[in-house]
Amino acid sequence: MGRVTERRRVIRIRGAAVNERPDTLVAEEPLEIRLNGRPLAITMRTPGDDFALAAGFLVSEGVLGAASDVRNIVYCAGAKDDGTNTYNVVDVQLAPGVPVPDITLERNVYTTSSCGLCGKASLDAVRTTARFPIADAPPVRLTPELLARLPDRLRAAQRVFDRTGGLHAAALFSEEGELLDVREDVGRHNAVDKLVGRALTDGRLPLSRAVLLVSGRASFELAQKAVMAGIPVLAAVSAPSSLAVDLAAETGLTLIGFLRGQDMNVYAGEHRIALGAAAAHG
């Protein structure tokens, strides 16, 4: 299996000082995801947690909803012409009776580290019917003070980022602010898939009492992944897209952007935020 980081020579310039030194970079390699032996998607990812990534991707595509839906997940032997295993091809075998989606050229997906939706035929193709409607009863209730502490907790858990400065991260928190899981990847959508895939294999879906925090922005795709996993709250340290806000409003997802210190914007689902009597509404 590929390494999470690699070393490369770099010329370092700091003002008038110039020197040559090795630098630690985050690894990026392609992963082909096959479903019952047929190619489905290729994503550029950081090696590691590949089985969880594949499972989480299939949750977001509406194929999987429980660990029992999976017979097994394996690396494909002989992935290269000479018979060696690259550990860059994963095959997910569905359990008997689990419907196999129609894999056509239209649905065949190529994803990059910056956009997990490239190749989708239309917006309608990604508005997948959620297997787990967001129905946290009673609703998760979060204070702004609790939310403000989450980015620092995520940052403290980013082990590979400390060495490379080049990874996105996604974390699951409890409604009390406890860090439940964190994953890093060169693609933020992959980091979320790794979280969701791990939750699937551990039998923890739907994540109906969890908060998902992502580094960077909140795209439509990340909002969709949250909805498909039954997560009621998605927070991001940067901006959401307009489609992410629309999807959150349609599905009941609480969407928070620009979560930086005590400052944040709540774009949808404000009923889960304990704003207090002094909240302004105009």
N, C-alpha and C positions, 0 to 999 in steps of 0.2 A: 504494500500500500504506500502511496506517496506520502511524503512528509508535509507537515503543516507549514513549515518554514524552510527556506533555502538561503544559502549564502551566495552573494555576488560581489565582485570587485566594484568599487565606486571611488571616484575622485571627489574628495570632500574639500569644499572651498568655504572658508570662514574668514571673510574680510581678506586680508593679505596673506593669510596662512592657507597653503594648499598641501594636501597629503593624500596618499592612497591607502585605502583600508577596506576590509570586508564589511559588508552591510547585510543585515538580516531582513529578508523580504518574505511576505506572505506567499505561499504557494498557490498557484491557480492551475487547475487541470480540468479537462472535460470529463463529465460523467454521463454516460448513456444509460437511461432508464428504460428497461424492457418490461413488458407486461405479458406474462405467459409466453415468453420467448420472442415476442414481436416488439420492435423498436417503437417507443412512444415519445421520448423527449431526450434532449441533450442540454445539460446545463453546465456552465463554467462555475466550478466550486473549489473551495479549499478542502483537500482530502481529509477524511475523518467523519464519523457518524453517517456514512453513506447509506446504510440500510434505513436509518431514521429519516434521512433526507428523502429517500425514495418513497417511504411510507407516508411522510407528511405531504409530499407533492400529490400523492394519490388521494389523500384526504381532501385537499383543496380542489381536486378535480371531481370530487363526488364519487370516487370509486370505492374507497374504504371508509368504514365508520367504526370498526371494532377490530381488536386483535384477531378475533376468530375469522375475520374475512381473509386472512393471509395464511396460506399453507406454508410457504417459506420464502426467504429472500436470500439470494446467493450471488456471489461474484461469478461472472461467466468465465469458465476456463477456456484457454486458447483464444483469447480476445485478439491476439496478433496473428499474422500469417505464419509465424514460426512456432506457434503453439504456446507462447508464454502468456502469462496472465498479467495484464496491466493494472488490474484492480480499478479500472475506469469504466467497467460495464457491469451493471447490476440488473438482475432479473427478479421481478416480483411474481411469484406464483400464487394465484388466487385460490382460496379454498373451494371445494366442490359446492356448486349452487350459487356462488357469487357472480352476478352478471358481469360479463366482459363488455366494456364499452366498444363501440364501433371505432376502430382505429383507421382513420382515413387520412389522406394527404392534408385535408382541411384541418384535422385535429392534431396532426403531428406537430409537435411544438419544439422550436429551438429557443432556448432561453440563454441570455447572457448574464454576466454578473451584475449588470445595472438594471435590467428589465426582464422580468420573468414572463412577460406576456407576448414577446415578439413572436409573430407567426399566427396569432389568433385571428380568425377570419373576421370577427366582428365583436362589438361590445356584448351582444346577446350571448355569444359563445362562452363568456366568462361569468355571466350571471347565473351561476349554477344554483340549483335548488338546494338550500341548506338542509342537511340531514338533522342538524341540531338547532332548532330555532332558539334564539336568545331569549330565555325565559327564566331568569334568575329571580326566584320568589322566596323570600323577599329580595328586592333589588340589592346588589352590592352597593355599599355606601362608602365613599372615600372622601377624606378631607383634603383640601389643597395642601395642607402641611405634610400629610403622608405622601401625596404625589410628588411634592418637591424633593423628598429624600430619595426617590427611586433612581434618578439618573446617576447619582454618586455611588449608589450600591451596585448598579450595573457596571459603571466604570471600574470600580474596585475589583470586580470579578473577571475583567477582560485580561486574561493572562497573555494571550498571544499578541493582542494589541500593544501591550507594553513593550514587546520586542520588535514589532514591525511598524506600528502606527498605521496599518493598512487594512484593517478588518472592520466589518460591521458586526453588530451584536444584537441579539434579541434575548429577552428574559421574561420569565413568568414569575409573577409575584402573587402572593395571597392577598386577600382583601385587608389583612392586617399589616401588609408591607413586608412579609417574609419572602426572601428570595427562594423560589422553588426550583428553578433551572435556568441555565444560561448557555447559549451556543454562539459561536463566532463563525463567520464565513466571509469570503470576499464579496458575496452577494447577500444583501439583507433578506431577500426572499428565501434564500437557502437556509439562513440562520433560523427563520421562522419555521420552515419545513422541518428542520432538525428537531426543534422543540415539539412541534405537533406530532411528528413521527414517534418520538420517544414517548410522548403521552399515550399515543395509540397502543404501542407495544406493552406499555405498563398498565393498560386498562383504565386510563384516567380520562377518556373522552366521554362526554363533553366537558370542557374546562369552564364550567358554568359559574365558578366563583373566583376566576383568575383574572389578573391584569396582565396584558401583554405590552411590554415597553420595547421600542425599537430605536436604534441609533439612526440618525438621518431623518428622512421624510416619511410621511405616511401616504403611500400610493393606493390607488384603487385595489391593486393586487394584494397588498398587505391587509387592507380592510376585508377583502374577500376571504383571505386565509383565516383571519380571526373569526369571521362569521361562520365559516365552514367547520371550525373547531368548537363552536359554541362559546367563544370567549366574549364576555360582555363589555370589556373596556380595552381600548387600544390607545396607547399614548406614544407620542413621538417627540424627539427633541427638536425636530424641524417642522416644516410646513406640511399640511395635507394637500392633496389634490382636490379639485372640485368634485370629481367622480367619487373619491373616497368619502367626502362629506355627504354626497347624495346617497351612496350605498348605506352609510351609517344611519342616516335619517330613515331610510326605507326599512331597515332590518332591526332597528332598536339598539344598535351599537353605540356606546359612548366613545366619542372620538376627541382626543386631546392633542393639540399641536403646540409647538414652541414651548415645550416643558423645560424651562431653564430657571433653576433656582425657585424663587417664589412666584415667578411669572408663568402663565400658561393661557392658552385659548381653548375654550370648550366649544366644539363645533356642532356636536349632536349628543343626545342622551344626557343632558345636564341634570336629569332627575337622580342620577347616581352620585352626584357631587354635592357634598354637604356644604353649601355656601353660607349658611347662617343668615341671621336676620338682617345683616348689613349689606346683603348682596344688592348690587345695582342692576337695574333692568332697563336701562335706557341711556 
